Amino acid sequence: MSGERCLLTGATGFVGGHLAERLAAEGYELRCLARSSSDRSLLAALGLEVVIGGLEDRAALERAAAGCSYVVHCAALVSDWATVAEIRQVNVEGTRNVVDAALAAGVARFVQISTTDIYGYPGAAGIDESYVPARFANWYAQSKLEAEEEVRGAAIEAVILRPATVYGPRSTDVVGEIAKAIRGGYMLLVDHGRANAGLCYIENLEDAVLLALTHPAAPGEAFNVCDGLEVTWQTFTADLARGLGKRRPRLSLPFGVARGIGHGLEQSYRVLRRATGVRTPPLLSRQAVDVLGASQAFSNRKLRERLGWEPRVDYESALAATIAWLGETRATAE
């Protein structure tokens, strides 16, 4: 894709950072939108062009999208304890602003990174892209569903990807937090970790993004992205613990009890945040309980059949790379 300019939002995050490396390696002329407060060291090391601004900054978005043939919109606020206004401003209004900038720039294709959370954690295996959520789950899931509607409603060639549980090196919010809890002996499972974890290795998601950008059958479609593994949270956390030389997690709470505690902690943290400005997330939230306690075994059949995608990196290799990163991170910190 030499000479094809692509705008990437969310490039300083876990998924966005990996996409920045991969898209640059594939020959895209990459331009990244990043806030002034974000850590842009990876983008600087890659020698990438950066436009400073947030999703609320329409002028910055117009500058960033100008001359681009493609947009990969990865930026989002992942939270179910922030205020509704904060979540919607980033995930819904921010997406609308990115779409508008892409339209003004005449972008050829727009790839939206969504999430399987939009289904509302139904807990059934094999949920495909036609599934309609039966209930409100949380404001994060609702905002991502509304963000998809912003993309679909625009006169632009768009592809929506819905990854499940993305993991791999530099996954500080998922793998990093789990590893910290395992090392500290306080990793908590829901219903003994029996639910399918819906794992999606980061490199396999990268492959899906590349197909979304180029495949002629991709536009106008939404695709679930998960590796299709029969790996439960119990198995995944036990495998991580073994790699870290620690005991596998044994603490567990029933789903209903865990969700009630999560709701209480969210409310307490909101009060604490208003009083003190603290930004540390609660130790447990309803969203976390839903992800840990409801099966994430979503169907990837459409992605395989329509775009020819296959999970290129297997579980054993992905786990080894993830554990190696955890070891390097621990050694650096010490």
CORSULKA-V596494 format. One record per backbone hydrogen bond with DSSP energy under -0.5 kcal/mol. CO is the residue of the C=O (numbers start at 1). NH is the residue of the N-H. Records with the same first field share a line. If there is no record, write none. Layout:
CO = NH ; NH
//
This chain:
1 = 4
3 = 5
4 = 29
5 = 69 ; 70
6 = 31
7 = 72
8 = 33
9 = 74
10 = 13
13 = 17
14 = 18
15 = 19
16 = 20
17 = 21
18 = 22
19 = 23
20 = 24
21 = 25
22 = 26
23 = 28
24 = 27
27 = 3
28 = 30
29 = 6
30 = 49
31 = 8
32 = 34 ; 51
33 = 10 ; 11
34 = 53
35 = 38
38 = 40
40 = 44
41 = 45
42 = 46
43 = 48
44 = 47
49 = 32
50 = 52
51 = 34
54 = 57
56 = 58
57 = 61
58 = 62
59 = 63
60 = 64
61 = 65
62 = 66
65 = 68
69 = 108 ; 109
70 = 7
71 = 73 ; 111
72 = 9 ; 74
73 = 113
76 = 78
77 = 79
83 = 87
84 = 88
85 = 89
86 = 90
87 = 91
88 = 92 ; 93
89 = 94
92 = 96
93 = 97
94 = 98
95 = 99
96 = 100
97 = 101
98 = 102
99 = 103
100 = 104
101 = 105
102 = 106 ; 107
103 = 106
109 = 71
110 = 112 ; 159
111 = 73 ; 113
112 = 114 ; 161
115 = 118
116 = 119
117 = 120
124 = 127
127 = 299
128 = 131
131 = 133
138 = 142
139 = 143
140 = 144
141 = 145
142 = 146
143 = 147
144 = 148
145 = 149
146 = 150
147 = 151
148 = 152
149 = 153
151 = 154
154 = 156
156 = 158
157 = 110
158 = 220 ; 221
159 = 112 ; 161
160 = 223
161 = 114 ; 163
162 = 225
163 = 116
164 = 166
165 = 200
167 = 202
168 = 171
170 = 172
171 = 176
172 = 177
174 = 178
175 = 179
176 = 180
177 = 181
178 = 182
179 = 183
180 = 184
181 = 185 ; 186 ; 187
182 = 185
187 = 189 ; 251
189 = 191 ; 253
190 = 193
191 = 194
193 = 234
195 = 233
196 = 296
198 = 165
199 = 227
200 = 167
201 = 204 ; 205
202 = 206
203 = 207
204 = 208
205 = 209
206 = 210
207 = 211
208 = 212
209 = 213
210 = 214
211 = 215
215 = 218 ; 219
218 = 221
221 = 160
223 = 162
225 = 164
230 = 232
231 = 197
232 = 236
233 = 237
234 = 238
235 = 239
236 = 240
237 = 241
238 = 242
239 = 243
240 = 244
241 = 245 ; 246
242 = 245
251 = 189
253 = 191
254 = 258
255 = 259
256 = 260
257 = 261
258 = 262
259 = 263
260 = 264
261 = 265
262 = 266
263 = 267
264 = 268
265 = 269
266 = 270
267 = 271
268 = 272
269 = 273
270 = 274
271 = 275
272 = 276 ; 277 ; 278
273 = 277
285 = 289
286 = 290
287 = 291
288 = 292
289 = 293
290 = 294
295 = 123
296 = 298
297 = 126
300 = 304
301 = 305
302 = 306 ; 307
303 = 307 ; 309
304 = 308
310 = 312
312 = 314
314 = 318
315 = 319
316 = 320
317 = 321
318 = 322
319 = 323
320 = 324
321 = 325
322 = 326
323 = 327
324 = 328
325 = 329
326 = 330
327 = 331
328 = 332
329 = 333
330 = 334
//
